[in-house]
Amino acid sequence: MFAIVRGWVNRYFSQEEVVLLSLLLLVAMVVLATLGGVLAPVLSALVIAFLMQGMVQRLVSWKVPHWLAVSIACLVLVGTIVALLLVVMPIIWRQLVRLFAELPNMIDRGQELLLLLPDRYPRLISAAQIDEIFNTLGSELGSMGQTVVTFSLANLPILAGVLIYAVVVPILVFFFLKDSEKLLRWCAAFLPHQRPMLRQIWYEMNDQVANYVRGKVIEIAIVAVVSYAAFLVLGVNYALLLAVAVGLSVLIPYIGAAVVTIPVAAIGLFQWGWSSEFFWLMFAYGVIQLLDGNVLVPILFSEAVNLHPVAIIMAVLVFGGIWGFWGVFFAIPLATLTKAILNAWPTADHQAEWQAREAARAAEEQNGA
């Protein structure tokens, strides 16, 4: 038994770089688990700076000075935050309050429709079971609605936190973009000079994750705007609230679209019943989902992440359970990172291949210099 364990350790943990990578991963998980809330503004700023790096690079390629490109990117960020806080969020909040105020009527309407089932299928469900389900649902939604409607001075700390994010995050983003090369060199100074595995992981993940995250943000924006326009044309109640939900649903592949269909169908059914307007709404929603999956996603993610659907769903569940919203948002990049680490993990079988690759890269750098 000890010989087996010793052989496994010697095979997978025999190098300094492997031990360092293991410690880095362990420290990162501990820090995120214990100090994630405290460091949330910093992590948010890192994510946003990562997203806006493409804009800065594009402006620099147009002969714009780096400091001016960073300033323009930060002005765009500040304008977006101001628009969200002063224009979009108040509308969403008003529609959310209205929705919770009308929930009791919607529940009664749904109960009337479902009470027809016991007459048709008495062996599957009874009227008492339906009443019990809706009584529980009504009490839960009633308490949630009361919390939304009675938003008052008790929630000022939340508003203060939002204001802190609105001020601190743009400042951090500015410095992350301005001094990105200095920060990367500072971090690299703590790593071994010879680091083939880390180089391989970095090269594999850098462009792929950057393209994925930027593409996902663009996808959310396009789907939300198109959904909002379609809902406005059809005259759907709570159009902006539903559009935001549809846009955010693309964060969770395969699951998000199915889940968000429920509120869209419920609000349409409550507003129009089984009418032609309801079926037009569902048709438009289906077309949006179809175009998103078959047109928009292939365009934005031409270099698709090669992961099995089961792996994607497991990544969403695992990382979402650990880190909440950010875990869901970065589930696919984190799964890709895990795959890259497993592929790059050094063993005796491909140590010679690594050394040859590093020698070739060093020769190219020397020739380029």
N, C-alpha and C positions, 0 to 999 in steps of 0.2 A: 504493500500500500504506500509506504513512504517513498519507495523507489518511483512509483507512478507519479506521485505528487511532485517529487524532486525533478523528474524528467519534464513534467508539464511546466513547472516554474522556469527551468533552464531554457525551455523552448520559447516561452512567450515573454519572460521578464528578465532576460539575460543582459539587456543593454541599458545604459544610463538614460537614454532618451525615452525608453518605454516607461521606466520608473518615474521620470519627470512628467510625462504626459498623464500617467495614472494619478499622480499627486495633483496636477493642475485640474483634472476633471473632478477629483474628490473635493478639492478646495472650492471650486466653482459651485458645485452642488450644495455644499454646506453654506456658503455665503448667500446663495439665492434662497435657500430654505430658511435661514435665520435672519438675514438682513435685507430680504427682497423688498419689504415695504419701505424701509428707510432709503434704500438705494433706487427706489422706483423712478424718481425724476432723472437720475443719472442714466439708468438703463433705457428709459424712454428717449432721452436725448441721443443716446448711442444709436438706437434704432432709427430715429428720424434723420440723424446725420448720415447713417448708412444709406437711407433712402435718397437723400438729397445729394449724395456724392456724384451721382450720375449727372444731375443738372450742373453742378460746378464743373465737372470735367467737360461737359458739352460747351459751356460758356468759355472755358479756357481754350478749347480747340478752335473757338471763333476769335481768338486773339484778345480776349477780355482778360485784364490782369486778375491774378488769383484773388487778391483782396476784394476787388470789385465783384467778382463772381460769387464769392462767399457772402458778401453783403446783399447782393440781389437775391440769392437763395434764401437768406434769413428774412428779407423783407417779404418774399412770397410766403414763407412759413407764418410770419406774424399776421399777414393779411388773411391767410386761411383760418388761423385761430380766432381772430376777431370776427370774421364772418360766421364761423360756427357758433361762437358764444353769443353774438348779438342778433343773428338772423335765424339760423337753423334751429338752435336749441330751444328758444322760446316757442317756436311753432310746434316742435315735437312735444314739448312739455304741455302745451294747451291741448293738443290732440290726445295725449296720454291721459290727462285729467278727464276729458270728455269720454274717452273710451271706458275708463273705470266707472264713470257715472252711469253709463248705459249698459254695463255688464249685467246687472240684474235682469233687465228686459231681454237681453240676448240669451241669458240662461233660461228664462221662462219660455222663450220661443223655442229654444232647442229641446227643452223638456217636453213641450207639447208635441214636437215632431217625434221624439223618441218614445213617447207613451203609446204611439201607434204600434210599436214593435211587439209588446206582449200579446196584443190581439192576433197578430199574424204568427208569432213564434212563441207560444206560451211555454214550451218546454225549455227554451234557451234562456229566457229572461222574464222577470216578473215586474209588475208595476212598483212593488215595494223596493226592489233593488234599484230601479231607476231613481225613485224618490230619494233613497239613501245616498246614491252617487251625487245627485244634484244638490242635496242639502250640504254635504261635505264640501263640494266645489264652491257653492255659494258662500259659505262661511270663510273659506280660505281667500277667495277673491275679494270678499267684502273687507277683510282686514288689510289686504294689499291696497285696495282702493282708498281706504281710510288713510293709510300711510301716505299715499300720493297726494290726496286732496289736502291733508293737514300739514303739508310741507311748510314749516315756519321757522321761527328763530332757533328752535332746537337743532336745525340742520345747518346752522351757520358754519360750523367747522368743516362741513363738506364743501361749502362755497369757498371758504378760505383755502382749502386744499386745491380746488380748481384754479383759483387765482394764483397760488404759488406755482402750480404747474405752468400756467400761462405766462408767467414772468421768468421763472428760473430755466425752464426747458429751452426756450429760444436762445438764452445767453449761453447755456452749455453747448447747444448745437453749433453756435457761431465759433466757439473755441475748438470744438472737435473738428469742424471743417477747416478752420484756419491752420491749426497745428497738427493735422492728422499725420503727416510724415514724421514730425518730431515725436509724437506719442508712439507711433509704431516702432521707431528706432529705440526709444526708451524701453519698450516692452521686450524687443528682441535682444537687448543687452543682457537680460536675465536668462536667456536661453543658451544652450550649448552652441558653439560655432558650427559644428557639424551636426546638422539636424535633418537628415533626409526624410524621415517619416513626417515630421511637422511640415516640411516644405511640400511634400506630396499632398497632405491633407489640405494645406492652405491653398495650393494651386487648384485643387479639385473643387474646393468649396467657394472660393472668393467670387468668381464670376457667376457661378451657378446660383448661389444663395442671393447675391445682389439682384440678379435678373428675376429670380422668383419673387422676392419681397416687393420690388418695384412693380412687377407685373401684377401681383396680387392687389396692391393698393390701387393701381389703375383699373383693374377689373371691378373692384368694389365700387369705385366712383362711377364707372360707365354703367354698370348694372343698376345702381341706385338712381342715377339721373334718368335713364331710359324707363325704368319702372315708374318713377314719379311722373314723367310726361304721359305715359300710358294711363296711369290711374287718374290723372287730372282730366284727360280727354274723355275717359269713361265716366267721370263724375263719382269716383269711389270716395267714401268717407275715410278720413285718416290717411290720405294719400301719402303725405310725407313720412308718417310713422311706418306705414307698410313698406314704402320704398327703401327706407333705411334698413328695415329688417331683411328685405330681399337682398340688398347689397351686402350686408354682413353675413348672409347665409352662405356666400361663396367661400368663407373662411374654412368651413367644414365640408370637405368633399363628400359627396354621396348622401350625407345625412342632413346638411343644412337645407338643401332645396326641399327635401321631403318634410322637414319640420316646419318651415315657414309657409308651406302650402296650407297648413291648418288655419292660421289666423286670416290669411287672404281669403280662403273659401268661407270661413265663418262670418267675416264682416260682409262679404258679398252676399251671402245667403240671408243674413239678418237685414241687409238693406233692401234687397230686391226679391228675396224668395227664389222659387224655381222658375225664373223668368229668363227671357232672352238676354237681358243685361248681365245676369249672373254668368251665363254660359259664355258671353263675349269676354267677360273679365277672366274667366279661367282659360279661355283660348289665348288671350293676350299674354297671360302669365306663362302659359305653356310655351308660347313662341319665344318669350324672353329667355326662359331656361334652356330651350333648344338651341337658340343662337349663341348663348353664353358657352354651352358645353361643346358645340360643334364648330363655331366660328371664332369667337373671341379668345377662348382658351388656347386653341392651336396657334393663333397669331401672337399672343402675348408670351406663350411658353413654348416657343419653337423647339428649344432644347429641353424637352420634358424630363422631369425627374423620373428615373427608371425605378419605380417602386411598385410592388404589387398592391392592389386595392386593400387586401387584408392588412398589409404592413401600414398603409396610410391610416386606416381606421384605428388600428391599435395605437399608432403614434398620437392621433388626436385624443384618444381616451387617456393614454398614460400621461402625456405632457400637459394636456388640459387639466387633468386631475391634480398634477403637481403645481403648475404655475398659472392656472386659470386662463384668462383671456390671452395673455402673451404665449402661454403654452399651446393654446389652440392655433394662434396666428403663426407660430414658428414650428408647428408640429412636423410639417414636411421637411423644412430645412434641418431640424434637429434629427429627424429620421435619416436624412441624407448624410448628415455629419456622422451619425452612428455607423452607417454603412461604409463611409469613407475611412473611418478609424479602423473598422474591422478589416477592410481590404488592405489598408496600409500597415497593419500591425506586423512588426518584423518577426520573421521566423528564420530558421536556418535554411529553409528551402529557397527563399528569394533574397537573402542577404547579398549575394554576389551581384544580383540584378540591380539592387539599390546602389551598390558601390559604383557600378559601371554608369548608371544614370547620373549620379552625383559628379563623377569625373567628366562626363560629357557636358553637363551644365556648367561646371567650373571652366572648362575649356572654352565654351561659348562666351561666358562672361569675360574671360581674359582676352579673347579675340575682339570682342566688342569694345573693351577698354582700349 
